[in-house]
């Protein structure tokens, strides 16, 4: 059964709308012919998203709070397992639409302002908070608070602050990442979503 044109019963997925960047794969500049036969600059996104598409939180080493301007990054659903899922409402243009050459890394897409903006509804999300967290130095390999991993956050009662740890909480879901170091503690901002729920993806 197609739900095209059916609206009864389709209400909000969450009580909170979230502004995000869309990751749509490699961004390639080009040209296109307009309705008058003139060549105009254009851009091709490898995996373009559309309004109404389902998306998931995206985690990458580049997604520090400062690098994303405080906005989470989402992508099309992929793989299997429990994912934090939402849907796109409106999409807005990127700040800089056409790069001079193909852009293939997320870090360069962020620094160059080439990612499109969107507003999404994440299932169950009721709010958002910016917290400060600390990751202790780990000489055996730097730890990280990863996007979509609420178990990475614990509250230290004596220190009165959030730390990287092995927790059991599910209500504070990191939307941006914090990366630790091997020689010294790292303290920094982490954007968290409140109340998000997962959907199990199967193949």
N, C-alpha and C positions, 0 to 999 in steps of 0.2 A: 504494500500500500504506500502511495506517495503522500507526503504531508504538504505538498505544494499548495498554498492557498488556505491551509488549515491553521487557524490561530487559537481556537478555543482551548483553554487549559494550559497554554504556553506562557508562563509567567517568568518572573526573574529567577535566574539560577543562583543568585546571591544577593545580599543586601548592599553590596559594595561594587562599584565599577572601577576598573583598574586601567591606567594608562601604561602602555608597554611599547617596546620596539619589536618589530617582526623580523625574525631571521628567515630569509627565503632563499638561501644558497648564494652561489656566486652572482655577482652583479656585473653585467657586461654592457658597455656603452655601444651605441649604434646610431642608425638614422632610420627614419620612416617617411613615407610620402604622405602629405596631408591631402585634404579634399580638393585642394587647388593644384596639386601636382608638384608642390615644393617639398624639398628635403628638410626634415626637422630632426633635431637631436632626439634620441630615444634611449631607453634603458631596458635591458632584458634581465629579469630575475629568474634564476634557475628553477625555483619551485614556488611560483607566486601563490599567495593566499588571497582569499576573497571574503567579503562580509558574510557572516554566517558559518564560516568554516570552524571546525573544532581544532583547538591548539593545546599544547602542553608546555609547562615550564621548561626552559632550556638552561643547562648548566655547562659552563665552559670556563677555562682558566682566565679568560679576559673579562669576566663579568663581575669585576669589583664595583662597589657602590660608586666610587669616584669616576670610573670609566664609563658607566652607563648613565651618568647624570641623574642617578637615583631612580632609574626606570628598569623594571625587569625586562627580560627578553624571552619571547615565546617562539615556538616553531610548530609546524604541522605534526600531528600525532605520528609516532614512529615506534617500532619495536613492540615488545610485549611487557606485561607486568603492570604493577600499580603505578599510575601516573596522575599528577595533578592536572585536571582537564578544565578547559573553558571554551568559550566561543567568542568569535569576533563580532563586535557590533558595528561601529564605523571604522574606516581606514582613512588616514590622512597621508599626504605626501611627505617624503623625506625633506630634511632641511636643505640638503644638496642632492639634486636628483640624478645628475649625469656625471659620473666620474670620468677622468681623462683616460683611464685604462681599466681593464678588468680588475675587480677587487675580490679576492678569494678568502681572506682571513677575517674573522669576526672582529679582531682588535682594530684592524684598519677600517672596517665598516663603521665601527663606533667612533673612532677618532675623526673620521672623515664626514660624519653625519649623513651616511648614505642609507641608513635603515629607515623604512617607513614606520610611522607611528599608528597605533590603533588603540581603541578602547575595548576591553574584554570583560566578560563576566566569568569568574572562576567559580566552579561548583562549591557552594558552602561558605565562600569567603564573606566574613562579616566586618573586617577592618584591616588596618595595616599600621605598623609601628616601625620607627627607626630606633634601633638599639645599639649600644656599644658592647662589643664582645672582645675577649682576649683569648689568644691561642698561645699556650706555653711552648717554649723552644723545645724542639725534638731533634737531637743530634742524629737519630736514626733515619730521619726523613721528615720534612715539614708536613704538619697536619693542615687540614683545611675545613672550613665550614662551607659545605657545598649547597648549591641551590636545590631546594626540594628535599632536604635531609634534616627534618626537625630533631632527629636523635643526636645531631651534632651539638645542640645547645643545651647547657645545664646552667642552673643558677647556684652560685656559691654563696651560702648564707653568711659565712664569716667575712668574705671579701665584698659582699653586697654588689655583685656584678655577674654578668653572663660570661661563661667560659666555654671553650670547646671541650666536649666530653662525650661520654657514651650514655645517653639518656633514653628515656622511654616516652617522652612527651610527643604529642602529635599536633598540638594546636598552634604552635609558633613555627611557621614554615619559612625558611630562608628564601628570599626572592633575589638576593644578590649574594655574592660569595666573599669570603675573607680567607686569605692564604697566610699560613704561618711561616716560620723560619726555623733554621737549624741551630742558630747561635743565640737568639734573643726572643723574648716574648713579643708578640704582635698584638696591638690593640687597634680596633678600627670599627667603622660603622657597618651594620648589617640591616638591610631592609627585610622585615618579616611580614608575612600575611597571617591573619588570624582566622582559624576555623576551616581552612580548606579541606576538601574531601577528595579522595582518590577514586579513580575508575580503573578497573582491571582491563588491560588491553590483551587481546589474544590474536593469534595469527590463523 
